[in-house]
Amino acid sequence: MTVRVSCEQTEDCSVLLVDILLSGLILGGMYALVAMGLTLQYGVARILNLAYGEVMVAAAFLAYVLFTGAAIVPLVGLVVVLPLAFAANWLVYRVMLVPLVRRAKNRAALETDSILATFGLLFVLQGIAFVIFGGQYYGYAFLSTPVSLFGATVAVNRLVALGFAAVLAIGLYLLLTRTRTGTAIRAVAVDPTAARLVAIDVDRIAALAFAAGGALCAAGGVLVSMFLTFNAAMGVLFTMKALIVVIMGGVGNLLGALAAGLLLGLIETAVARLVDPGLTLAANYALFLAVLLVRPTGLFGKVAR
């Protein structure tokens, strides 16, 4: 196989490197943001949500409808999408998942039941999307003006998406480390039984974490819709990428999800630009397997004792 891009001059190589770094950070930032939401859902509520990517696709379609039908720009649309996603995920947890939590004898049983339940939810949400929008790809032009940054050309919408993703990630970190609610969330993630002993309402915190994770996923869907095309069948792909990032970073570790997301985005972009875009999925799995061979618990995961 021959390399697709060759650098004949040092300046060309520098521009290519900057382009790969910028594109990789933008893509990795989206991966990290989405994976943080799944980490929150699984780390606190103990729900492995296989319908996670469908939430992202639904948010992308809602942003598309708001922009094309009501001229509401995606960044303003976040004000509409985030509360709706939070409420919808809260409702899913309370109506569909709480009965599973109450009947599960242990964590393993809950994980198995939640996988089966959310797998069914995946097809329900995907079927609704196909009925409404069909199987074609959708997209819209918003802040697509190219700008030059360190010699590389990048669209404004990608930079804006990265900036908003960073703001949301920092906001989540501050929430978890600087507030009483965040302390309660972290306590439930570490040991739900011990959390109950200090008067923490574990059920309420788990529902809050699941809903907040869904809202983060929806935010990722809105931001991604600004610069990528999407269709009703892409939810499975987004779920797969989020799972890879969560496991690579260390299950339940937000810092690990951030680091793994950025690493995955950089590797995927480098392979697409330097080798072949068709090999990006193979590169994802190769990186995933390499990390697990060296650190089976993930980059920031801890060995259970």
C-alpha positions in Angstrom: 0.0 0.0 0.0 1.3 3.4 -0.9 1.0 6.5 1.3 -1.6 8.9 0.0 0.1 12.1 1.0 3.8 12.8 0.6 5.6 15.9 1.8 8.1 17.3 -0.7 8.8 20.5 1.2 9.2 21.1 4.9 6.5 23.8 4.8 4.0 21.4 3.2 4.7 18.9 5.9 4.1 21.5 8.6 0.8 22.5 7.1 -0.3 18.8 6.8 0.7 18.2 10.5 -1.3 21.2 11.7 -4.3 20.1 9.6 -4.2 16.6 11.1 -3.8 18.0 14.6 -6.7 20.4 14.2 -9.0 18.0 12.5 -8.1 15.2 15.0 -8.7 17.4 18.0 -12.0 18.5 16.7 -13.1 15.0 16.0 -11.6 13.7 19.2 -13.4 16.4 21.2 -16.7 15.3 19.8 -15.9 11.7 20.7 -14.8 12.7 24.2 -17.9 14.7 24.8 -20.2 11.9 23.7 -18.2 9.3 25.6 -18.4 11.4 28.8 -22.2 11.1 28.7 -22.0 7.3 28.4 -19.4 7.2 31.2 -21.8 9.1 33.4 -24.7 6.8 32.6 -22.8 3.6 33.1 -20.5 4.7 35.9 -23.3 6.0 38.1 -26.5 4.4 37.0 -24.8 1.1 36.0 -26.8 1.1 32.7 -25.0 0.1 29.6 -27.1 2.0 27.1 -27.0 0.5 23.6 -29.5 3.1 22.4 -27.1 5.9 23.2 -26.2 6.7 19.6 -29.9 7.0 18.7 -30.2 9.9 21.1 -27.3 11.6 19.3 -28.9 11.0 15.9 -32.3 12.3 17.2 -30.6 15.5 18.5 -28.9 16.0 15.1 -32.3 15.6 13.3 -33.9 18.0 15.8 -31.2 20.6 15.1 -31.7 20.1 11.4 -35.5 20.7 11.7 -35.0 23.7 13.9 -32.5 25.3 11.5 -34.2 24.5 8.2 -37.8 24.9 9.4 -37.6 27.7 11.9 -34.3 29.3 11.1 -33.0 28.6 14.7 -29.3 28.2 14.6 -27.8 25.1 16.2 -26.1 27.0 19.0 -29.4 28.5 20.0 -31.1 25.2 19.4 -29.0 23.7 22.2 -31.2 25.7 24.6 -34.2 23.7 23.2 -32.5 20.3 22.7 -30.7 19.9 26.0 -33.7 20.3 28.3 -35.7 18.0 26.0 -33.0 15.3 26.0 -32.6 15.6 29.7 -36.3 15.1 30.3 -36.6 12.3 27.8 -33.7 10.4 29.3 -35.1 11.0 32.8 -38.4 9.5 31.7 -36.8 6.5 30.0 -34.9 5.8 33.2 -37.9 6.2 35.5 -40.3 4.2 33.3 -38.2 1.6 31.6 -35.1 1.1 33.7 -36.1 1.6 37.3 -38.1 -1.7 37.3 -34.9 -3.5 36.1 -32.9 -1.9 38.8 -35.3 -2.9 41.5 -35.6 -6.5 40.4 -31.9 -7.1 39.7 -30.2 -9.2 42.3 -26.7 -7.9 41.6 -24.8 -5.6 39.3 -24.1 -8.3 36.7 -27.9 -9.0 36.4 -28.6 -5.3 36.0 -26.1 -4.9 33.3 -27.5 -7.9 31.4 -31.1 -6.7 31.7 -30.1 -3.1 30.7 -28.3 -4.3 27.6 -31.3 -6.3 26.4 -33.8 -3.4 27.2 -31.8 -0.7 25.6 -31.0 -2.9 22.6 -34.8 -3.1 22.0 -35.1 0.7 22.6 -32.4 1.1 19.9 -34.6 -0.5 17.2 -37.7 1.5 18.4 -35.9 4.8 18.1 -34.2 3.9 14.8 -37.5 2.7 13.3 -39.2 6.0 14.3 -36.3 7.9 12.6 -36.6 5.9 9.4 -40.4 6.4 9.3 -40.0 10.2 9.6 -36.8 10.9 7.7 -36.2 7.8 5.6 -32.7 6.4 4.9 -31.1 9.4 3.0 -28.4 11.6 4.4 -29.1 15.0 5.8 -27.0 18.1 6.4 -27.1 21.9 6.4 -24.7 24.7 5.9 -24.0 26.7 9.1 -20.8 28.7 9.6 -19.1 26.7 6.9 -16.8 29.6 6.0 -13.2 28.4 5.8 -10.5 30.2 7.8 -6.7 29.8 7.8 -5.2 28.7 11.1 -1.4 28.2 11.4 -1.4 27.6 7.7 -4.1 25.0 7.6 -7.7 25.6 6.4 -10.6 24.7 8.7 -14.3 25.6 8.7 -15.5 27.9 11.4 -18.3 25.5 12.4 -15.7 22.9 13.4 -13.9 25.4 15.6 -17.1 26.5 17.2 -18.2 22.9 17.8 -14.8 22.2 19.5 -15.2 25.3 21.7 -18.7 24.4 22.8 -17.6 20.8 23.5 -14.8 22.2 25.7 -17.1 24.4 27.6 -19.6 21.6 28.3 -16.7 19.2 29.4 -15.3 21.9 31.7 -18.8 22.6 33.1 -19.3 18.9 33.8 -16.0 18.7 35.6 -16.8 21.7 37.7 -20.2 20.2 38.5 -18.7 17.0 39.7 -15.9 18.5 41.7 -17.3 21.8 43.0 -20.9 21.1 44.0 -22.7 18.9 46.6 -24.7 17.2 43.8 -21.4 16.4 42.0 -20.0 14.9 45.3 -23.1 12.8 45.6 -22.8 11.6 42.0 -19.2 10.6 42.6 -20.1 8.8 45.8 -22.8 6.7 44.1 -20.3 5.9 41.3 -17.8 4.6 43.8 -20.1 2.7 46.2 -23.9 2.9 46.1 -24.3 1.0 49.3 -22.0 3.3 51.2 -23.7 6.3 49.6 -27.0 5.2 51.1 -25.5 5.1 54.6 -24.7 8.8 54.4 -28.3 9.7 53.4 -27.7 10.1 49.6 -30.8 9.3 47.5 -29.1 6.8 45.2 -32.2 6.3 43.0 -32.5 10.0 42.4 -28.8 10.5 41.7 -28.8 7.6 39.3 -31.7 9.1 37.4 -30.0 12.5 37.4 -26.8 11.0 36.0 -28.5 9.0 33.3 -30.5 12.1 32.2 -27.4 14.3 32.3 -25.5 11.7 30.2 -28.3 11.7 27.6 -28.2 15.5 27.5 -24.4 15.5 26.8 -25.0 13.0 24.1 -27.7 15.2 22.5 -25.3 18.2 22.7 -22.8 16.1 20.8 -25.4 15.3 18.2 -26.2 19.0 17.7 -22.6 20.0 17.4 -21.7 17.2 15.0 -24.7 18.0 12.8 -23.1 21.4 12.0 -20.2 19.8 10.0 -21.1 16.2 9.2 -23.9 14.6 7.2 -26.0 12.0 9.1 -28.9 9.6 8.6 -31.2 7.4 10.7 -28.9 4.4 10.7 -25.8 6.1 12.2 -26.7 5.7 15.8 -25.1 2.3 16.0 -21.8 3.7 14.8 -21.9 6.5 17.4 -22.6 4.0 20.1 -19.7 1.8 19.0 -17.3 4.8 19.0 -18.5 5.9 22.5 -18.1 2.4 23.9 -14.6 2.1 22.5 -13.6 5.5 24.1 -15.2 4.6 27.4 -13.4 1.2 27.6 -10.1 2.6 26.4 -10.2 5.4 28.9 -11.3 3.3 31.9 -14.9 2.6 32.6 -16.4 5.3 34.8 -13.4 7.7 34.4 -14.2 11.0 32.8 -10.6 12.1 32.4 -9.9 8.7 30.7 -12.8 9.3 28.3 -11.4 12.7 27.4 -7.9 11.4 26.8 -9.1 8.3 24.8 -11.5 10.4 22.7 -8.8 12.9 21.7 -6.4 10.0 21.0 -8.9 8.2 18.9 -9.7 11.3 16.9 -6.1 12.0 16.2 -5.3 8.5 15.1 -8.4 8.3 12.9 -7.6 11.6 11.2 -4.0 10.7 10.6 -4.9 7.4 9.0 -7.6 9.0 6.8 -5.2 11.7 5.6 -1.9 9.7 5.3 -3.1 6.2 4.4 -6.7 5.5 3.3 -10.0 6.7 4.7 -11.3 3.2 4.4 -8.9 2.0 7.1 -10.1 4.3 9.8 -12.4 1.7 11.4 -9.6 -0.8 11.4 -7.3 1.7 13.0 -9.9 2.3 15.7 -10.0 -1.3 16.6 -6.2 -1.7 16.4 -5.7 1.2 18.8 -8.5 -0.3 21.0 -6.8 -3.7 21.2 -3.3 -2.2 21.7 -4.5 -0.2 24.7 -6.3 -3.2 26.2 -3.2 -5.4 25.7 -1.0 -3.0 27.6 -3.6 -1.8 30.1 -6.6 -4.2 30.4 -8.5 -1.7 32.6 -8.0 1.2 30.2 -5.7 4.2 30.2 -7.0 5.5 33.6 -8.8 2.5 34.9 -7.9 0.9 38.2 -7.6 -2.8 38.9 -10.4 -4.1 41.1 -9.2 -5.5 44.5 
